[in-house]
Amino acid sequence: MFGLGMQEIIVIALIVLLLFGGKKIPELMKGLGKGVKSFKDGMKEIDDDKSDDKSSSEK
């Protein structure tokens, strides 16, 4: 996973836990998930627009 070993991932997780605390992490992950979903939806919309432009220019 991105060239990271298990030890590095554990250290990063511990740092995040110390910085944000246990109660904030679910909130942060929820926000991150919404951001990723929004990004994917935006990319899909761009792809749909490009395919619509190609089909309308072929006619």
PDB file of N, CA, C and O in Angstrom:
ATOM      1  N   MET A   1       0.847  -1.175   0.000  1.00  0.00           N
ATOM      2  CA  MET A   1       0.000   0.000   0.000  1.00  0.00           C
ATOM      3  C   MET A   1       0.891   1.237   0.000  1.00  0.00           C
ATOM      4  O   MET A   1       1.376   1.640   1.057  1.00  0.00           O
ATOM      5  N   PHE A   2       1.113   1.835  -1.138  1.00  0.00           N
ATOM      6  CA  PHE A   2       1.908   3.050  -1.307  1.00  0.00           C
ATOM      7  C   PHE A   2       3.317   2.911  -0.744  1.00  0.00           C
ATOM      8  O   PHE A   2       3.925   3.903  -0.344  1.00  0.00           O
ATOM      9  N   GLY A   3       3.828   1.715  -0.708  1.00  0.00           N
ATOM     10  CA  GLY A   3       5.177   1.502  -0.208  1.00  0.00           C
ATOM     11  C   GLY A   3       5.297   1.616   1.297  1.00  0.00           C
ATOM     12  O   GLY A   3       6.406   1.732   1.819  1.00  0.00           O
ATOM     13  N   LEU A   4       4.186   1.586   2.001  1.00  0.00           N
ATOM     14  CA  LEU A   4       4.200   1.673   3.457  1.00  0.00           C
ATOM     15  C   LEU A   4       4.071   0.279   4.052  1.00  0.00           C
ATOM     16  O   LEU A   4       3.267  -0.537   3.600  1.00  0.00           O
ATOM     17  N   GLY A   5       4.868   0.027   5.058  1.00  0.00           N
ATOM     18  CA  GLY A   5       4.776  -1.234   5.769  1.00  0.00           C
ATOM     19  C   GLY A   5       3.768  -1.146   6.896  1.00  0.00           C
ATOM     20  O   GLY A   5       3.205  -0.084   7.160  1.00  0.00           O
ATOM     21  N   MET A   6       3.547  -2.260   7.553  1.00  0.00           N
ATOM     22  CA  MET A   6       2.573  -2.302   8.637  1.00  0.00           C
ATOM     23  C   MET A   6       2.989  -1.386   9.791  1.00  0.00           C
ATOM     24  O   MET A   6       2.137  -0.753  10.413  1.00  0.00           O
ATOM     25  N   GLN A   7       4.273  -1.311  10.077  1.00  0.00           N
ATOM     26  CA  GLN A   7       4.740  -0.461  11.174  1.00  0.00           C
ATOM     27  C   GLN A   7       4.463   1.014  10.893  1.00  0.00           C
ATOM     28  O   GLN A   7       4.048   1.746  11.792  1.00  0.00           O
ATOM     29  N   GLU A   8       4.688   1.455   9.662  1.00  0.00           N
ATOM     30  CA  GLU A   8       4.433   2.854   9.324  1.00  0.00           C
ATOM     31  C   GLU A   8       2.953   3.189   9.422  1.00  0.00           C
ATOM     32  O   GLU A   8       2.584   4.270   9.880  1.00  0.00           O
ATOM     33  N   ILE A   9       2.113   2.265   8.992  1.00  0.00           N
ATOM     34  CA  ILE A   9       0.667   2.492   9.053  1.00  0.00           C
ATOM     35  C   ILE A   9       0.216   2.598  10.509  1.00  0.00           C
ATOM     36  O   ILE A   9      -0.612   3.446  10.843  1.00  0.00           O
ATOM     37  N   ILE A  10       0.756   1.743  11.371  1.00  0.00           N
ATOM     38  CA  ILE A  10       0.398   1.784  12.792  1.00  0.00           C
ATOM     39  C   ILE A  10       0.852   3.100  13.418  1.00  0.00           C
ATOM     40  O   ILE A  10       0.113   3.693  14.203  1.00  0.00           O
ATOM     41  N   VAL A  11       2.045   3.560  13.086  1.00  0.00           N
ATOM     42  CA  VAL A  11       2.542   4.825  13.630  1.00  0.00           C
ATOM     43  C   VAL A  11       1.659   5.984  13.169  1.00  0.00           C
ATOM     44  O   VAL A  11       1.319   6.857  13.967  1.00  0.00           O
ATOM     45  N   ILE A  12       1.291   5.998  11.901  1.00  0.00           N
ATOM     46  CA  ILE A  12       0.414   7.056  11.382  1.00  0.00           C
ATOM     47  C   ILE A  12      -0.939   7.016  12.082  1.00  0.00           C
ATOM     48  O   ILE A  12      -1.479   8.060  12.447  1.00  0.00           O
ATOM     49  N   ALA A  13      -1.492   5.816  12.273  1.00  0.00           N
ATOM     50  CA  ALA A  13      -2.783   5.679  12.957  1.00  0.00           C
ATOM     51  C   ALA A  13      -2.694   6.178  14.395  1.00  0.00           C
ATOM     52  O   ALA A  13      -3.619   6.832  14.876  1.00  0.00           O
ATOM     53  N   LEU A  14      -1.613   5.885  15.078  1.00  0.00           N
ATOM     54  CA  LEU A  14      -1.447   6.357  16.462  1.00  0.00           C
ATOM     55  C   LEU A  14      -1.329   7.877  16.520  1.00  0.00           C
ATOM     56  O   LEU A  14      -1.884   8.506  17.421  1.00  0.00           O
ATOM     57  N   ILE A  15      -0.622   8.464  15.579  1.00  0.00           N
ATOM     58  CA  ILE A  15      -0.483   9.919  15.544  1.00  0.00           C
ATOM     59  C   ILE A  15      -1.842  10.570  15.304  1.00  0.00           C
ATOM     60  O   ILE A  15      -2.184  11.561  15.950  1.00  0.00           O
ATOM     61  N   VAL A  16      -2.614  10.013  14.376  1.00  0.00           N
ATOM     62  CA  VAL A  16      -3.950  10.548  14.108  1.00  0.00           C
ATOM     63  C   VAL A  16      -4.815  10.416  15.353  1.00  0.00           C
ATOM     64  O   VAL A  16      -5.557  11.337  15.695  1.00  0.00           O
ATOM     65  N   LEU A  17      -4.724   9.279  16.032  1.00  0.00           N
ATOM     66  CA  LEU A  17      -5.506   9.070  17.244  1.00  0.00           C
ATOM     67  C   LEU A  17      -5.128  10.085  18.327  1.00  0.00           C
ATOM     68  O   LEU A  17      -6.000  10.614  19.017  1.00  0.00           O
ATOM     69  N   LEU A  18      -3.839  10.352  18.472  1.00  0.00           N
ATOM     70  CA  LEU A  18      -3.395  11.321  19.470  1.00  0.00           C
ATOM     71  C   LEU A  18      -3.817  12.741  19.120  1.00  0.00           C
ATOM     72  O   LEU A  18      -4.199  13.512  20.000  1.00  0.00           O
ATOM     73  N   LEU A  19      -3.748  13.090  17.840  1.00  0.00           N
ATOM     74  CA  LEU A  19      -4.090  14.450  17.425  1.00  0.00           C
ATOM     75  C   LEU A  19      -5.586  14.739  17.529  1.00  0.00           C
ATOM     76  O   LEU A  19      -5.984  15.803  18.003  1.00  0.00           O
ATOM     77  N   PHE A  20      -6.405  13.802  17.091  1.00  0.00           N
ATOM     78  CA  PHE A  20      -7.835  14.073  16.984  1.00  0.00           C
ATOM     79  C   PHE A  20      -8.673  13.423  18.071  1.00  0.00           C
ATOM     80  O   PHE A  20      -9.809  13.842  18.292  1.00  0.00           O
ATOM     81  N   GLY A  21      -8.159  12.429  18.748  1.00  0.00           N
ATOM     82  CA  GLY A  21      -8.928  11.757  19.786  1.00  0.00           C
ATOM     83  C   GLY A  21      -9.873  10.725  19.199  1.00  0.00           C
ATOM     84  O   GLY A  21     -10.203  10.772  18.014  1.00  0.00           O
ATOM     85  N   GLY A  22     -10.296   9.815  20.018  1.00  0.00           N
ATOM     86  CA  GLY A  22     -11.139   8.701  19.572  1.00  0.00           C
ATOM     87  C   GLY A  22     -12.517   9.106  19.111  1.00  0.00           C
ATOM     88  O   GLY A  22     -13.087   8.458  18.234  1.00  0.00           O
ATOM     89  N   LYS A  23     -13.071  10.166  19.681  1.00  0.00           N
ATOM     90  CA  LYS A  23     -14.443  10.559  19.331  1.00  0.00           C
ATOM     91  C   LYS A  23     -14.510  11.309  18.013  1.00  0.00           C
ATOM     92  O   LYS A  23     -15.550  11.298  17.355  1.00  0.00           O
ATOM     93  N   LYS A  24     -13.434  11.954  17.616  1.00  0.00           N
ATOM     94  CA  LYS A  24     -13.432  12.756  16.387  1.00  0.00           C
ATOM     95  C   LYS A  24     -13.157  11.918  15.141  1.00  0.00           C
ATOM     96  O   LYS A  24     -13.542  12.315  14.042  1.00  0.00           O
ATOM     97  N   ILE A  25     -12.505  10.778  15.288  1.00  0.00           N
ATOM     98  CA  ILE A  25     -12.086   9.989  14.122  1.00  0.00           C
ATOM     99  C   ILE A  25     -13.279   9.532  13.269  1.00  0.00           C
ATOM    100  O   ILE A  25     -13.211   9.674  12.049  1.00  0.00           O
ATOM    101  N   PRO A  26     -14.367   8.991  13.838  1.00  0.00           N
ATOM    102  CA  PRO A  26     -15.514   8.621  12.978  1.00  0.00           C
ATOM    103  C   PRO A  26     -16.067   9.807  12.197  1.00  0.00           C
ATOM    104  O   PRO A  26     -16.468   9.670  11.042  1.00  0.00           O
ATOM    105  N   GLU A  27     -16.084  10.972  12.841  1.00  0.00           N
ATOM    106  CA  GLU A  27     -16.559  12.186  12.174  1.00  0.00           C
ATOM    107  C   GLU A  27     -15.652  12.548  10.991  1.00  0.00           C
ATOM    108  O   GLU A  27     -16.130  12.907   9.914  1.00  0.00           O
ATOM    109  N   LEU A  28     -14.338  12.447  11.213  1.00  0.00           N
ATOM    110  CA  LEU A  28     -13.383  12.749  10.150  1.00  0.00           C
ATOM    111  C   LEU A  28     -13.515  11.775   8.992  1.00  0.00           C
ATOM    112  O   LEU A  28     -13.469  12.177   7.829  1.00  0.00           O
ATOM    113  N   MET A  29     -13.679  10.490   9.308  1.00  0.00           N
ATOM    114  CA  MET A  29     -13.804   9.477   8.257  1.00  0.00           C
ATOM    115  C   MET A  29     -15.097   9.659   7.466  1.00  0.00           C
ATOM    116  O   MET A  29     -15.127   9.437   6.256  1.00  0.00           O
ATOM    117  N   LYS A  30     -16.169  10.066   8.160  1.00  0.00           N
ATOM    118  CA  LYS A  30     -17.437  10.326   7.475  1.00  0.00           C
ATOM    119  C   LYS A  30     -17.270  11.479   6.483  1.00  0.00           C
ATOM    120  O   LYS A  30     -17.739  11.407   5.348  1.00  0.00           O
ATOM    121  N   GLY A  31     -16.603  12.530   6.922  1.00  0.00           N
ATOM    122  CA  GLY A  31     -16.344  13.667   6.039  1.00  0.00           C
ATOM    123  C   GLY A  31     -15.456  13.289   4.870  1.00  0.00           C
ATOM    124  O   GLY A  31     -15.675  13.735   3.744  1.00  0.00           O
ATOM    125  N   LEU A  32     -14.453  12.466   5.138  1.00  0.00           N
ATOM    126  CA  LEU A  32     -13.567  12.002   4.073  1.00  0.00           C
ATOM    127  C   LEU A  32     -14.337  11.159   3.057  1.00  0.00           C
ATOM    128  O   LEU A  32     -14.143  11.301   1.850  1.00  0.00           O
ATOM    129  N   GLY A  33     -15.207  10.287   3.550  1.00  0.00           N
ATOM    130  CA  GLY A  33     -16.027   9.457   2.658  1.00  0.00           C
ATOM    131  C   GLY A  33     -16.935  10.292   1.781  1.00  0.00           C
ATOM    132  O   GLY A  33     -17.084  10.015   0.591  1.00  0.00           O
ATOM    133  N   LYS A  34     -17.549  11.321   2.368  1.00  0.00           N
ATOM    134  CA  LYS A  34     -18.414  12.209   1.581  1.00  0.00           C
ATOM    135  C   LYS A  34     -17.611  12.952   0.519  1.00  0.00           C
ATOM    136  O   LYS A  34     -18.081  13.157  -0.599  1.00  0.00           O
ATOM    137  N   GLY A  35     -16.397  13.350   0.880  1.00  0.00           N
ATOM    138  CA  GLY A  35     -15.544  14.049  -0.084  1.00  0.00           C
ATOM    139  C   GLY A  35     -15.149  13.153  -1.250  1.00  0.00           C
ATOM    140  O   GLY A  35     -15.159  13.587  -2.402  1.00  0.00           O
ATOM    141  N   VAL A  36     -14.804  11.909  -0.955  1.00  0.00           N
ATOM    142  CA  VAL A  36     -14.432  10.962  -2.013  1.00  0.00           C
ATOM    143  C   VAL A  36     -15.627  10.675  -2.907  1.00  0.00           C
ATOM    144  O   VAL A  36     -15.489  10.607  -4.129  1.00  0.00           O
ATOM    145  N   LYS A  37     -16.814  10.505  -2.301  1.00  0.00           N
ATOM    146  CA  LYS A  37     -18.021  10.241  -3.093  1.00  0.00           C
ATOM    147  C   LYS A  37     -18.331  11.423  -4.001  1.00  0.00           C
ATOM    148  O   LYS A  37     -18.689  11.237  -5.164  1.00  0.00           O
ATOM    149  N   SER A  38     -18.194  12.628  -3.481  1.00  0.00           N
ATOM    150  CA  SER A  38     -18.442  13.828  -4.275  1.00  0.00           C
ATOM    151  C   SER A  38     -17.453  13.914  -5.436  1.00  0.00           C
ATOM    152  O   SER A  38     -17.828  14.268  -6.554  1.00  0.00           O
ATOM    153  N   PHE A  39     -16.194  13.590  -5.167  1.00  0.00           N
ATOM    154  CA  PHE A  39     -15.172  13.611  -6.217  1.00  0.00           C
ATOM    155  C   PHE A  39     -15.499  12.595  -7.308  1.00  0.00           C
ATOM    156  O   PHE A  39     -15.401  12.905  -8.495  1.00  0.00           O
ATOM    157  N   LYS A  40     -15.886  11.384  -6.910  1.00  0.00           N
ATOM    158  CA  LYS A  40     -16.239  10.348  -7.888  1.00  0.00           C
ATOM    159  C   LYS A  40     -17.443  10.766  -8.722  1.00  0.00           C
ATOM    160  O   LYS A  40     -17.463  10.571  -9.937  1.00  0.00           O
ATOM    161  N   ASP A  41     -18.456  11.349  -8.056  1.00  0.00           N
ATOM    162  CA  ASP A  41     -19.637  11.810  -8.792  1.00  0.00           C
ATOM    163  C   ASP A  41     -19.268  12.900  -9.796  1.00  0.00           C
ATOM    164  O   ASP A  41     -19.784  12.922 -10.913  1.00  0.00           O
ATOM    165  N   GLY A  42     -18.380  13.796  -9.398  1.00  0.00           N
ATOM    166  CA  GLY A  42     -17.929  14.852 -10.304  1.00  0.00           C
ATOM    167  C   GLY A  42     -17.173  14.293 -11.496  1.00  0.00           C
ATOM    168  O   GLY A  42     -17.361  14.754 -12.622  1.00  0.00           O
ATOM    169  N   MET A  43     -16.317  13.302 -11.260  1.00  0.00           N
ATOM    170  CA  MET A  43     -15.572  12.684 -12.356  1.00  0.00           C
ATOM    171  C   MET A  43     -16.517  11.952 -13.303  1.00  0.00           C
ATOM    172  O   MET A  43     -16.333  11.987 -14.520  1.00  0.00           O
ATOM    173  N   LYS A  44     -17.534  11.285 -12.742  1.00  0.00           N
ATOM    174  CA  LYS A  44     -18.505  10.578 -13.580  1.00  0.00           C
ATOM    175  C   LYS A  44     -19.285  11.575 -14.428  1.00  0.00           C
ATOM    176  O   LYS A  44     -19.560  11.321 -15.601  1.00  0.00           O
ATOM    177  N   GLU A  45     -19.639  12.709 -13.831  1.00  0.00           N
ATOM    178  CA  GLU A  45     -20.381  13.741 -14.557  1.00  0.00           C
ATOM    179  C   GLU A  45     -19.545  14.292 -15.713  1.00  0.00           C
ATOM    180  O   GLU A  45     -20.073  14.533 -16.798  1.00  0.00           O
ATOM    181  N   ILE A  46     -18.267  14.487 -15.489  1.00  0.00           N
ATOM    182  CA  ILE A  46     -17.377  14.970 -16.549  1.00  0.00           C
ATOM    183  C   ILE A  46     -17.294  13.951 -17.675  1.00  0.00           C
ATOM    184  O   ILE A  46     -17.347  14.312 -18.851  1.00  0.00           O
ATOM    185  N   ASP A  47     -17.162  12.668 -17.311  1.00  0.00           N
ATOM    186  CA  ASP A  47     -17.108  11.612 -18.327  1.00  0.00           C
ATOM    187  C   ASP A  47     -18.410  11.553 -19.123  1.00  0.00           C
ATOM    188  O   ASP A  47     -18.387  11.369 -20.340  1.00  0.00           O
ATOM    189  N   ASP A  48     -19.554  11.711 -18.431  1.00  0.00           N
ATOM    190  CA  ASP A  48     -20.842  11.698 -19.121  1.00  0.00           C
ATOM    191  C   ASP A  48     -20.952  12.876 -20.083  1.00  0.00           C
ATOM    192  O   ASP A  48     -21.460  12.727 -21.195  1.00  0.00           O
ATOM    193  N   ASP A  49     -20.480  14.043 -19.660  1.00  0.00           N
ATOM    194  CA  ASP A  49     -20.520  15.214 -20.526  1.00  0.00           C
ATOM    195  C   ASP A  49     -19.655  15.015 -21.766  1.00  0.00           C
ATOM    196  O   ASP A  49     -20.037  15.407 -22.868  1.00  0.00           O
ATOM    197  N   LYS A  50     -18.480  14.401 -21.575  1.00  0.00           N
ATOM    198  CA  LYS A  50     -17.601  14.146 -22.721  1.00  0.00           C
ATOM    199  C   LYS A  50     -18.237  13.168 -23.694  1.00  0.00           C
ATOM    200  O   LYS A  50     -18.154  13.362 -24.907  1.00  0.00           O
ATOM    201  N   SER A  51     -18.873  12.118 -23.182  1.00  0.00           N
ATOM    202  CA  SER A  51     -19.498  11.138 -24.076  1.00  0.00           C
ATOM    203  C   SER A  51     -20.699  11.749 -24.783  1.00  0.00           C
ATOM    204  O   SER A  51     -20.971  11.414 -25.935  1.00  0.00           O
ATOM    205  N   ASP A  52     -21.428  12.651 -24.104  1.00  0.00           N
ATOM    206  CA  ASP A  52     -22.549  13.340 -24.744  1.00  0.00           C
ATOM    207  C   ASP A  52     -22.052  14.253 -25.865  1.00  0.00           C
ATOM    208  O   ASP A  52     -22.681  14.343 -26.919  1.00  0.00           O
ATOM    209  N   ASP A  53     -20.927  14.926 -25.639  1.00  0.00           N
ATOM    210  CA  ASP A  53     -20.359  15.799 -26.659  1.00  0.00           C
ATOM    211  C   ASP A  53     -19.909  15.003 -27.872  1.00  0.00           C
ATOM    212  O   ASP A  53     -20.103  15.441 -29.006  1.00  0.00           O
ATOM    213  N   LYS A  54     -19.309  13.837 -27.649  1.00  0.00           N
ATOM    214  CA  LYS A  54     -18.865  12.995 -28.760  1.00  0.00           C
ATOM    215  C   LYS A  54     -20.038  12.494 -29.568  1.00  0.00           C
ATOM    216  O   LYS A  54     -19.991  12.505 -30.798  1.00  0.00           O
ATOM    217  N   SER A  55     -21.099  12.050 -28.896  1.00  0.00           N
ATOM    218  CA  SER A  55     -22.261  11.517 -29.615  1.00  0.00           C
ATOM    219  C   SER A  55     -22.989  12.612 -30.373  1.00  0.00           C
ATOM    220  O   SER A  55     -23.510  12.353 -31.458  1.00  0.00           O
ATOM    221  N   SER A  56     -23.044  13.820 -29.842  1.00  0.00           N
ATOM    222  CA  SER A  56     -23.757  14.914 -30.533  1.00  0.00           C
ATOM    223  C   SER A  56     -22.917  15.448 -31.709  1.00  0.00           C
ATOM    224  O   SER A  56     -23.479  15.950 -32.682  1.00  0.00           O
ATOM    225  N   SER A  57     -21.606  15.349 -31.631  1.00  0.00           N
ATOM    226  CA  SER A  57     -20.761  15.841 -32.731  1.00  0.00           C
ATOM    227  C   SER A  57     -20.713  14.835 -33.877  1.00  0.00           C
ATOM    228  O   SER A  57     -20.396  15.205 -35.007  1.00  0.00           O
ATOM    229  N   GLU A  58     -21.026  13.560 -33.599  1.00  0.00           N
ATOM    230  CA  GLU A  58     -21.006  12.542 -34.653  1.00  0.00           C
ATOM    231  C   GLU A  58     -22.241  12.656 -35.538  1.00  0.00           C
ATOM    232  O   GLU A  58     -22.222  12.183 -36.674  1.00  0.00           O
ATOM    233  N   LYS A  59     -23.292  13.259 -35.059  1.00  0.00           N
ATOM    234  CA  LYS A  59     -24.549  13.351 -35.846  1.00  0.00           C
ATOM    235  C   LYS A  59     -24.476  14.425 -36.865  1.00  0.00           C
ATOM    236  O   LYS A  59     -25.435  14.638 -37.607  1.00  0.00           O
TER     237      LYS A  59
END
